[in-house]
Structures are given as structure tokens and as C-alpha cells.
Amino acid sequence: MNGMSLPVENAHVFANDLSVVTVANALLACHARGADGETMLRLCERLLTVTERELLERERKMMVAGDPDLATHVRRHGDVLFTLGQQVRNGRRGAAPLSPTFIRFVGSMLERM
């Protein structure tokens, strides 16, 4: 990474009330611009937080509605949260920059939203 910090126009990404789409788009944009590792870690942490919140809310609504596919969705949601959590752990350990696989994963999250 080239040491660039988070552009001021993306500072809103660290606000408390955001969607997965907003944070994922900001993460992809900052990655494309070559943002520094700390910025990318903060974006990954935020993405994990908002994704967990949104998925739990979806599961709650599915449970209330008696959706028969709830168990399948809970497993899929667990897989998503595991992958995001793993990236955050790697980032905190100072691991290598975001992998192309992780960037594709975030892109696929956006497609499914």
C-alpha cells in the first residue's frame, strides 16, 4: 500500500449508522486508491460491525415471520461473519494487504445485497 490515508470524502464511513453497502463500497474504493493498512483495517472492522447488525436484524425478522429457511440463512450469515472476522484478525496482526480473494468476497457481498 502506498501510505495514503482515508480521503476526507469517505470519513462518513466511520459514523455509527451505516449500511453494509455503504461500508463495502467505501472499502472497495479505498482499496482501489491504495489506502494505508490502518484505514483498510478500520474499514474491515466497520464492515464486520454493520454486517453483523444487519444480518442479526434479518434473522430476527425471519424468525418472527416463521421463515422455514432461517437455519440455512443463519449458517450462511455465520460464514460471512467468519470471513470478515478472519480478515479483521489478520489486519490486527499486521498481516499482508487485503487479498484479491477478500476483495472479490466483498464485491460479491454487494451483489447479493
C-alpha positions in Angstrom: 0.0 0.0 0.0 1.2 3.5 -0.6 0.6 5.1 2.8 -2.4 7.1 1.7 -4.9 7.8 4.4 -8.7 7.8 4.2 -9.9 10.5 1.9 -12.0 13.2 3.7 -15.0 12.5 1.4 -15.1 8.9 2.9 -14.8 10.0 6.5 -18.6 9.4 6.9 -17.9 5.7 6.7 -16.8 5.7 10.4 -20.2 7.1 11.5 -22.3 4.8 13.6 -25.4 4.4 11.4 -24.3 2.9 8.1 -25.3 0.1 5.8 -23.3 -2.9 4.6 -23.5 -1.4 1.1 -22.1 1.9 2.1 -19.1 0.5 4.0 -18.4 -2.2 1.4 -18.3 0.4 -1.3 -16.0 2.6 0.7 -13.7 -0.3 1.4 -13.5 -1.2 -2.3 -12.9 2.4 -3.2 -10.2 2.9 -0.7 -8.6 -0.3 -1.7 -8.6 0.8 -5.3 -6.9 4.1 -4.3 -4.2 2.3 -2.3 -5.3 3.4 1.1 -3.0 2.6 4.0 -3.3 -0.5 6.1 -4.7 1.2 9.1 -7.5 2.7 7.0 -8.3 -0.7 5.5 -8.3 -2.3 8.9 -10.7 0.3 10.2 -13.0 -0.3 7.2 -12.9 -4.0 7.7 -13.8 -3.6 11.4 -16.7 -1.3 10.4 -17.8 -3.7 7.7 -17.9 -6.6 10.3 -19.8 -4.5 12.7 -22.5 -3.3 10.3 -22.8 -6.7 8.6 -23.3 -8.4 12.0 -26.0 -5.9 12.9 -27.8 -6.1 9.5 -27.7 -9.9 9.4 -29.0 -10.3 13.0 -31.9 -7.9 12.1 -32.7 -10.0 9.0 -32.6 -13.2 11.1 -34.9 -11.6 13.7 -37.4 -10.7 11.0 -37.2 -14.2 9.5 -37.8 -15.7 12.9 -40.8 -13.5 13.6 -42.2 -14.4 10.2 -41.6 -18.1 10.7 -39.4 -18.4 7.7 -38.6 -22.1 7.1 -35.2 -21.1 5.6 -34.0 -19.4 8.7 -31.5 -22.1 9.6 -29.9 -22.0 6.1 -29.6 -18.3 6.3 -28.1 -18.4 9.8 -25.4 -20.8 8.5 -24.7 -18.6 5.5 -24.6 -15.5 7.7 -22.1 -17.3 10.0 -19.9 -18.0 7.1 -19.9 -14.3 6.0 -19.2 -13.1 9.6 -16.4 -15.7 9.9 -14.7 -14.5 6.7 -15.0 -10.8 7.8 -13.8 -11.6 11.3 -10.8 -13.5 10.0 -9.8 -10.5 7.8 -10.0 -8.2 10.9 -7.9 -10.6 12.9 -5.3 -10.8 10.1 -5.3 -7.0 9.8 -4.8 -6.6 13.6 -1.8 -8.9 13.4 -0.3 -6.7 10.7 -0.8 -9.3 8.0 -0.3 -8.6 4.3 -2.6 -6.2 2.4 -6.1 -7.4 1.5 -6.0 -10.3 -0.8 -7.7 -10.4 -4.2 -9.9 -13.2 -2.8 -11.2 -11.0 0.0 -11.8 -8.1 -2.3 -13.9 -10.4 -4.6 -15.7 -11.6 -1.5 -16.7 -8.0 -0.6 -17.7 -7.4 -4.2 -19.9 -10.5 -4.1 -21.5 -9.3 -0.8 -22.6 -6.1 -2.7 -24.1 -8.1 -5.5 -26.2 -10.1 -3.0 -27.5 -7.1 -1.2 
